[in-house]
Amino acid sequence: MMAPERMQSYREMAKKVRAHCLRMTHRGKSGHVGSMLSMADLLAVLYLGILRVNPKQPRWPDRDRFVLSKGHGGAAVYAVLAETGFFPKEWLDTYYLDNGKLSGHISHHVPGVEFSTGSLGHGLPVAVGMALAARQAGKKHRVFCLLSDGDCNEGSTWEAIAFAAQHHFDNLTVIVDYNRVQALGKMEDVIEMEPFARKLEDFRWAVQEIDGHDYVQIETALNHLPFVPGKPSWLLARTTKGKGVSWMENTVACHYGAVNDEQLAKALKELEVEQ
């Protein structure tokens, strides 16, 4: 059973991440806020309970590597990096602004970010390369890659899936923010992936499905890596687009754009954070 204080730390971090994302996209007048909100709980557990990283030494050679393939949701990673001390929180105020510290899509120029992404389908091939490099160098660090379901529409993603399984990269873990809402519509109307888990198992991955907003399920799964020795691990995290803001949840409209003053105040009130 998870200790109440640990559960609370995850909950508070996810709340802060969501609030930061709403404020950042409001200030910058742009961003993929729905995609940020859906992965906040996953990021909270990763950075507070799983990843071996050091904010004081972002390039520590033995650190775990984390790649955000859905780079359009980068503000959520910026928020958790700021909250955990990788860079000053004041940098968040510059998101998506001219001459700001933080670009709209995630950038490796920011402390704690391994790789710049934006166009879907790039993150997993790079993460697979990192896993290969670690094995060849005899290193024990792990590689994590967070995908969107839209990433899984890309052929380059499936080439990486096949390669990782072929070479038994059990130092690699993929997490899919499976909110099933993409830029142009719901997944079943764009490219349906179901039965998703079975497809991945056919590609020789070890697969677990969880509720991507349940801290116990997230932490339990990620504390038992690899799921099967000799296989890469795939965590299919079922999430809600726009999670935490009722009028955004499960809507295509929240995929891209920014909230206005009234909507920001309403959303922060729902999250029970200060205006």
C-alpha positions as a LaTeX table, in Angstrom:
\begin{tabular}{lrrr}
\hline
Residue & $x$ (\AA) & $y$ (\AA) & $z$ (\AA) \\
\hline
Met1 & 0.00 & 0.00 & 0.00 \\
Met2 & 1.30 & 3.46 & $-0.88$ \\
Ala3 & 2.00 & 5.73 & 2.08 \\
Pro4 & $-0.50$ & 8.63 & 2.30 \\
Glu5 & 2.29 & 11.23 & 2.24 \\
Arg6 & 3.72 & 9.74 & $-0.95$ \\
Met7 & 0.31 & 9.77 & $-2.60$ \\
Gln8 & $-0.10$ & 13.38 & $-1.54$ \\
Ser9 & 3.29 & 14.37 & $-2.96$ \\
Tyr10 & 2.33 & 12.93 & $-6.35$ \\
Arg11 & $-1.06$ & 14.62 & $-6.24$ \\
Glu12 & 0.43 & 18.00 & $-5.34$ \\
Met13 & 3.09 & 17.78 & $-8.03$ \\
Ala14 & 0.53 & 16.89 & $-10.70$ \\
Lys15 & $-1.67$ & 19.78 & $-9.58$ \\
Lys16 & 1.28 & 22.19 & $-9.80$ \\
Val17 & 2.19 & 20.90 & $-13.25$ \\
Arg18 & $-1.37$ & 21.38 & $-14.52$ \\
Ala19 & $-1.59$ & 24.89 & $-13.07$ \\
His20 & 1.78 & 25.86 & $-14.55$ \\
Cys21 & 0.72 & 24.57 & $-17.97$ \\
Leu22 & $-2.50$ & 26.55 & $-17.92$ \\
Arg23 & $-0.70$ & 29.73 & $-16.91$ \\
Met24 & 2.15 & 29.16 & $-19.39$ \\
Thr25 & $-0.11$ & 28.61 & $-22.39$ \\
His26 & $-2.31$ & 31.53 & $-21.30$ \\
Arg27 & 0.70 & 33.84 & $-21.09$ \\
Gly28 & 2.24 & 32.58 & $-24.34$ \\
Lys29 & $-1.16$ & 32.54 & $-26.05$ \\
Ser30 & $-0.49$ & 29.11 & $-27.52$ \\
Gly31 & 0.27 & 25.49 & $-26.69$ \\
His32 & $-1.17$ & 21.99 & $-26.57$ \\
Val33 & $-2.72$ & 22.24 & $-23.16$ \\
Gly34 & $-4.97$ & 19.17 & $-23.34$ \\
Ser35 & $-1.96$ & 16.97 & $-24.09$ \\
Met36 & $-0.09$ & 18.45 & $-21.14$ \\
Leu37 & $-2.88$ & 17.87 & $-18.64$ \\
Ser38 & $-3.31$ & 14.21 & $-19.58$ \\
Met39 & 0.28 & 13.27 & $-18.71$ \\
Ala40 & 0.76 & 15.29 & $-15.52$ \\
Asp41 & 0.18 & 12.32 & $-13.21$ \\
Leu42 & 2.63 & 10.16 & $-15.14$ \\
Leu43 & 5.30 & 12.86 & $-14.91$ \\
Ala44 & 4.72 & 13.36 & $-11.19$ \\
Val45 & 5.43 & 9.70 & $-10.44$ \\
Leu46 & 8.36 & 9.50 & $-12.85$ \\
Tyr47 & 10.21 & 12.51 & $-11.46$ \\
Leu48 & 9.38 & 12.06 & $-7.78$ \\
Gly49 & 9.57 & 8.29 & $-7.52$ \\
Ile50 & 11.22 & 6.53 & $-10.47$ \\
Leu51 & 13.83 & 8.37 & $-12.53$ \\
Arg52 & 17.41 & 8.39 & $-11.27$ \\
Val53 & 18.31 & 11.98 & $-12.11$ \\
Asn54 & 20.15 & 14.78 & $-10.31$ \\
Pro55 & 18.90 & 18.39 & $-10.73$ \\
Lys56 & 22.30 & 19.69 & $-9.60$ \\
Gln57 & 24.03 & 17.61 & $-12.27$ \\
Pro58 & 21.66 & 17.41 & $-15.27$ \\
Arg59 & 24.32 & 15.67 & $-17.38$ \\
Trp60 & 25.33 & 13.13 & $-14.71$ \\
Pro61 & 26.65 & 10.23 & $-16.82$ \\
Asp62 & 24.77 & 7.52 & $-14.92$ \\
Arg63 & 21.39 & 9.27 & $-14.99$ \\
Asp64 & 18.31 & 7.59 & $-16.41$ \\
Arg65 & 17.36 & 9.06 & $-19.78$ \\
Phe66 & 13.85 & 10.39 & $-20.35$ \\
Val67 & 12.67 & 11.31 & $-23.84$ \\
Leu68 & 9.35 & 13.06 & $-24.42$ \\
Ser69 & 8.33 & 12.05 & $-27.93$ \\
Lys70 & 5.13 & 14.11 & $-27.81$ \\
Gly71 & 7.21 & 17.29 & $-27.78$ \\
His72 & 4.16 & 19.51 & $-28.24$ \\
Gly73 & 3.34 & 18.79 & $-24.59$ \\
Gly74 & 6.76 & 19.96 & $-23.46$ \\
Ala75 & 5.47 & 22.61 & $-21.07$ \\
Ala76 & 4.42 & 19.84 & $-18.69$ \\
Val77 & 8.00 & 18.54 & $-18.58$ \\
Tyr78 & 9.33 & 22.08 & $-18.17$ \\
Ala79 & 6.97 & 22.49 & $-15.21$ \\
Val80 & 8.11 & 19.35 & $-13.41$ \\
Leu81 & 11.76 & 20.14 & $-14.11$ \\
Ala82 & 11.34 & 23.59 & $-12.60$ \\
Glu83 & 9.50 & 22.19 & $-9.58$ \\
Thr84 & 12.28 & 19.65 & $-8.96$ \\
Gly85 & 15.07 & 22.21 & $-9.23$ \\
Phe86 & 16.60 & 21.79 & $-12.68$ \\
Phe87 & 16.17 & 25.50 & $-13.44$ \\
Pro88 & 14.49 & 28.56 & $-11.84$ \\
Lys89 & 10.69 & 28.60 & $-11.84$ \\
Glu90 & 10.87 & 32.12 & $-13.26$ \\
Trp91 & 11.82 & 30.58 & $-16.60$ \\
Leu92 & 8.27 & 29.23 & $-16.87$ \\
Asp93 & 7.06 & 32.81 & $-17.29$ \\
Thr94 & 8.93 & 33.00 & $-20.63$ \\
Tyr95 & 7.28 & 29.98 & $-22.27$ \\
Tyr96 & 6.37 & 30.55 & $-25.93$ \\
Leu97 & 7.47 & 34.21 & $-25.76$ \\
Asp98 & 9.99 & 35.96 & $-28.00$ \\
Asn99 & 13.51 & 35.63 & $-26.57$ \\
Gly100 & 12.16 & 33.39 & $-23.82$ \\
Lys101 & 14.03 & 30.55 & $-22.17$ \\
Leu102 & 11.44 & 27.91 & $-23.08$ \\
Ser103 & 10.31 & 27.08 & $-26.61$ \\
Gly104 & 6.85 & 25.83 & $-27.48$ \\
His105 & 8.12 & 22.35 & $-28.32$ \\
Ile106 & 10.55 & 20.77 & $-25.90$ \\
Ser107 & 14.21 & 21.65 & $-26.39$ \\
His108 & 17.44 & 19.94 & $-25.30$ \\
His109 & 18.90 & 23.39 & $-24.60$ \\
Val110 & 16.91 & 23.32 & $-21.33$ \\
Pro111 & 18.60 & 21.63 & $-18.34$ \\
Gly112 & 17.12 & 18.18 & $-17.77$ \\
Val113 & 15.87 & 17.72 & $-21.34$ \\
Glu114 & 17.65 & 14.98 & $-23.30$ \\
Phe115 & 16.32 & 15.55 & $-26.80$ \\
Ser116 & 14.34 & 18.11 & $-28.79$ \\
Thr117 & 11.10 & 16.74 & $-30.27$ \\
Gly118 & 8.07 & 18.08 & $-32.07$ \\
Ser119 & 7.20 & 16.11 & $-35.19$ \\
Leu120 & 5.72 & 12.84 & $-34.03$ \\
Gly121 & 7.58 & 9.59 & $-34.52$ \\
His122 & 11.04 & 10.89 & $-33.59$ \\
Gly123 & 11.26 & 10.16 & $-29.87$ \\
Leu124 & 11.19 & 6.37 & $-29.76$ \\
Pro125 & 13.83 & 5.82 & $-32.47$ \\
Val126 & 16.18 & 8.08 & $-30.50$ \\
Ala127 & 15.33 & 6.36 & $-27.20$ \\
Val128 & 16.06 & 2.99 & $-28.82$ \\
Gly129 & 19.42 & 4.38 & $-29.94$ \\
Met130 & 20.11 & 5.46 & $-26.36$ \\
Ala131 & 19.26 & 1.97 & $-25.11$ \\
Leu132 & 21.61 & 0.46 & $-27.69$ \\
Ala133 & 24.40 & 2.87 & $-26.75$ \\
Ala134 & 23.99 & 2.06 & $-23.05$ \\
Arg135 & 24.24 & $-1.66$ & $-23.73$ \\
Gln136 & 27.30 & $-1.32$ & $-25.94$ \\
Ala137 & 29.03 & 0.83 & $-23.29$ \\
Gly138 & 28.12 & $-1.58$ & $-20.48$ \\
Lys139 & 26.08 & 1.11 & $-18.69$ \\
Lys140 & 23.26 & 0.32 & $-16.27$ \\
His141 & 21.11 & 3.42 & $-16.64$ \\
Arg142 & 17.59 & 3.03 & $-18.00$ \\
Val143 & 15.86 & 4.76 & $-20.91$ \\
Phe144 & 12.25 & 5.94 & $-20.71$ \\
Cys145 & 10.21 & 7.32 & $-23.60$ \\
Leu146 & 6.77 & 8.91 & $-23.24$ \\
Leu147 & 4.70 & 8.68 & $-26.43$ \\
Ser148 & 1.33 & 9.99 & $-27.50$ \\
Asp149 & $-1.10$ & 7.68 & $-29.23$ \\
Gly150 & $-0.54$ & 9.92 & $-32.27$ \\
Asp151 & 3.14 & 8.91 & $-32.19$ \\
Cys152 & 1.94 & 5.37 & $-32.79$ \\
Asn153 & 0.49 & 6.36 & $-36.17$ \\
Glu154 & 4.04 & 6.91 & $-37.45$ \\
Gly155 & 5.98 & 4.23 & $-39.33$ \\
Ser156 & 9.25 & 5.27 & $-37.68$ \\
Thr157 & 7.75 & 4.37 & $-34.29$ \\
Trp158 & 6.95 & 0.84 & $-35.45$ \\
Glu159 & 10.42 & 0.38 & $-36.95$ \\
Ala160 & 11.85 & 1.27 & $-33.54$ \\
Ile161 & 9.40 & $-1.09$ & $-31.84$ \\
Ala162 & 10.55 & $-3.97$ & $-34.02$ \\
Phe163 & 14.26 & $-3.16$ & $-33.57$ \\
Ala164 & 14.05 & $-2.88$ & $-29.77$ \\
Ala165 & 12.33 & $-6.24$ & $-29.45$ \\
Gln166 & 14.72 & $-7.92$ & $-31.87$ \\
His167 & 17.67 & $-6.86$ & $-29.71$ \\
His168 & 16.03 & $-7.52$ & $-26.33$ \\
Phe169 & 16.41 & $-4.00$ & $-24.94$ \\
Asp170 & 15.03 & $-4.59$ & $-21.47$ \\
Asn171 & 16.70 & $-1.33$ & $-20.37$ \\
Leu172 & 14.00 & 0.49 & $-22.37$ \\
Thr173 & 10.53 & 1.43 & $-21.13$ \\
Val174 & 7.87 & 3.10 & $-23.25$ \\
Ile175 & 4.91 & 4.85 & $-21.66$ \\
Val176 & 1.98 & 5.78 & $-23.89$ \\
Asp177 & $-0.23$ & 8.67 & $-22.82$ \\
Tyr178 & $-3.23$ & 6.89 & $-24.27$ \\
Asn179 & $-5.87$ & 9.63 & $-24.17$ \\
Arg180 & $-7.25$ & 8.62 & $-27.59$ \\
Val181 & $-7.82$ & 12.21 & $-28.77$ \\
Gln182 & $-5.56$ & 13.63 & $-31.48$ \\
Ala183 & $-5.22$ & 16.90 & $-33.36$ \\
Leu184 & $-7.80$ & 16.01 & $-36.02$ \\
Gly185 & $-10.22$ & 13.90 & $-34.05$ \\
Lys186 & $-10.73$ & 10.91 & $-31.82$ \\
Met187 & $-8.50$ & 7.92 & $-32.36$ \\
Glu188 & $-11.26$ & 5.66 & $-33.64$ \\
Asp189 & $-11.92$ & 8.21 & $-36.41$ \\
Val190 & $-8.25$ & 8.74 & $-37.37$ \\
Ile191 & $-6.30$ & 5.48 & $-37.01$ \\
Glu192 & $-7.67$ & 2.96 & $-34.54$ \\
Met193 & $-4.94$ & 1.02 & $-32.75$ \\
Glu194 & $-7.02$ & $-1.50$ & $-30.85$ \\
Pro195 & $-6.38$ & $-4.21$ & $-29.90$ \\
Phe196 & $-3.28$ & $-2.18$ & $-29.00$ \\
Ala197 & $-1.78$ & $-4.39$ & $-26.29$ \\
Arg198 & $-2.08$ & $-7.50$ & $-28.43$ \\
Lys199 & $-0.32$ & $-5.78$ & $-31.35$ \\
Leu200 & 2.62 & $-4.91$ & $-29.09$ \\
Glu201 & 2.77 & $-8.41$ & $-27.65$ \\
Asp202 & 2.91 & $-9.73$ & $-31.22$ \\
Phe203 & 5.95 & $-7.47$ & $-31.66$ \\
Arg204 & 7.49 & $-9.29$ & $-28.64$ \\
Trp205 & 7.18 & $-6.51$ & $-26.06$ \\
Ala206 & 6.15 & $-7.03$ & $-22.44$ \\
Val207 & 2.96 & $-5.01$ & $-22.00$ \\
Gln208 & 0.98 & $-3.75$ & $-19.02$ \\
Glu209 & $-2.20$ & $-1.65$ & $-19.13$ \\
Ile210 & $-3.00$ & 0.78 & $-16.32$ \\
Asp211 & $-5.10$ & 3.78 & $-15.39$ \\
Gly212 & $-2.70$ & 6.62 & $-16.16$ \\
His213 & $-4.17$ & 8.77 & $-13.39$ \\
Asp214 & $-3.92$ & 6.17 & $-10.62$ \\
Tyr215 & $-0.70$ & 6.79 & $-8.69$ \\
Val216 & $-0.61$ & 3.34 & $-7.15$ \\
Gln217 & $-0.92$ & 1.63 & $-10.53$ \\
Ile218 & 1.68 & 3.91 & $-12.14$ \\
Glu219 & 4.24 & 3.50 & $-9.37$ \\
Thr220 & 3.67 & $-0.24$ & $-8.98$ \\
Ala221 & 4.20 & $-0.86$ & $-12.69$ \\
Leu222 & 7.32 & 1.32 & $-12.93$ \\
Asn223 & 8.83 & $-0.21$ & $-9.80$ \\
His224 & 8.85 & $-3.63$ & $-11.49$ \\
Leu225 & 10.97 & $-3.01$ & $-14.57$ \\
Pro226 & 11.64 & $-4.76$ & $-16.79$ \\
Phe227 & 8.22 & $-6.39$ & $-16.87$ \\
Val228 & 9.85 & $-9.46$ & $-18.43$ \\
Pro229 & 13.66 & $-9.90$ & $-18.47$ \\
Gly230 & 14.99 & $-9.81$ & $-22.01$ \\
Lys231 & 12.06 & $-7.78$ & $-23.37$ \\
Pro232 & 11.48 & $-4.03$ & $-23.65$ \\
Ser233 & 8.60 & $-2.84$ & $-21.46$ \\
Trp234 & 5.50 & $-1.04$ & $-22.74$ \\
Leu235 & 3.17 & 0.71 & $-20.30$ \\
Leu236 & $-0.17$ & 1.51 & $-21.91$ \\
Ala237 & $-1.50$ & 4.27 & $-19.66$ \\
Arg238 & $-5.15$ & 5.01 & $-20.31$ \\
Thr239 & $-5.62$ & 8.73 & $-19.67$ \\
Thr240 & $-8.11$ & 11.53 & $-20.16$ \\
Lys241 & $-7.34$ & 14.39 & $-22.53$ \\
Gly242 & $-7.51$ & 17.67 & $-20.61$ \\
Lys243 & $-7.58$ & 15.84 & $-17.26$ \\
Gly244 & $-8.48$ & 18.04 & $-14.31$ \\
Val245 & $-10.45$ & 20.70 & $-16.19$ \\
Ser246 & $-13.98$ & 19.38 & $-16.66$ \\
Trp247 & $-14.92$ & 21.33 & $-19.79$ \\
Met248 & $-11.72$ & 20.30 & $-21.55$ \\
Glu249 & $-11.81$ & 16.60 & $-20.79$ \\
Asn250 & $-12.06$ & 14.26 & $-23.80$ \\
Thr251 & $-12.48$ & 17.11 & $-26.27$ \\
Val252 & $-10.66$ & 17.63 & $-29.56$ \\
Ala253 & $-10.90$ & 21.39 & $-29.04$ \\
Cys254 & $-8.45$ & 21.31 & $-26.12$ \\
His255 & $-5.67$ & 19.75 & $-28.19$ \\
Tyr256 & $-4.26$ & 23.09 & $-29.31$ \\
Gly257 & $-4.74$ & 26.64 & $-28.15$ \\
Ala258 & $-4.70$ & 28.71 & $-25.00$ \\
Val259 & $-7.25$ & 29.65 & $-22.38$ \\
Asn260 & $-8.46$ & 33.24 & $-22.08$ \\
Asp261 & $-8.54$ & 35.17 & $-18.80$ \\
Glu262 & $-11.97$ & 33.91 & $-17.79$ \\
Gln263 & $-11.20$ & 30.30 & $-18.69$ \\
Leu264 & $-7.89$ & 30.43 & $-16.80$ \\
Ala265 & $-9.60$ & 31.60 & $-13.64$ \\
Lys266 & $-12.27$ & 28.92 & $-14.03$ \\
Ala267 & $-9.71$ & 26.15 & $-14.65$ \\
Leu268 & $-7.49$ & 27.13 & $-11.71$ \\
Lys269 & $-10.54$ & 27.17 & $-9.46$ \\
Glu270 & $-11.36$ & 23.61 & $-10.51$ \\
Leu271 & $-7.78$ & 22.59 & $-9.71$ \\
Glu272 & $-8.10$ & 24.32 & $-6.31$ \\
Val273 & $-4.99$ & 26.45 & $-6.80$ \\
Glu274 & $-4.45$ & 30.17 & $-6.35$ \\
Gln275 & $-5.39$ & 32.42 & $-9.23$ \\
\hline
\end{tabular}
